[in-house]
Amino acid sequence: MTRPDLDELVRTAEEIYATRLKAVLEPEHMGEFVVIEPESGDYFLGRTLSEAGRAARRSHPDRLTHTMRVGHKAALHFGMYVR
């Protein structure tokens, strides 16, 4: 898949989250992971990244997905906490 195709996949998934899922998921699933399959609009929740990813692969084994964390700007944060 080319970079423009990946950019479109991410844009579509983030649009689905913003317009269809945010209001539904954030009240009850804050901090959980959501994997969105942009072609179908299907989404899969999990308390862990692995849990959500496995659910998505079971339903759509040959499609690319986009992972987000409900209520956060990024699915993961890398770095260390310094006081």
ABEGO torsion letter per residue (X at the ends): XBAAAAAAAAAAAAAAAAAAAAAAAAAAABGBBBBBBAAAGBBBBBABAAAAAAAAAAABAABBBBBBBBGBABABBBEBBBX
